[in-house]
């Protein structure tokens, strides 16, 4: 793995673990609008798929900062793994098509 990729991953992990706890606790624009216009309860419906890490906090960790940082760490690693794997698959396909 190239050191540029590892450096990028390291920066993303630092942001996810150490900077994300400082994110605003206020609702985002859509949630705030739904609250202001009093239709937030109408948006709630039957859960089709439950999130593995609901509300950006790892279940079972009582410390809110640690739970949020852990969620950021896990999410960053999962997204990196999927993107890196997809890149490798497409790179192999591209190399095979060039050799034909």
HUPE-V154306 format. One record per run of one state. SS is the DSSP state (H for helix, E for strand, - for the rest). FROM is the first residue (numbers start at 1). LEN is the number of residues. If there is no record, write none. Layout:
<<SS FROM LEN> <SS FROM LEN>>
This chain:
<<- 1 2> <H 3 20> <- 23 6> <H 29 8> <- 37 3> <H 40 3> <- 43 11> <H 54 3> <- 57 7> <H 64 36> <- 100 1>>
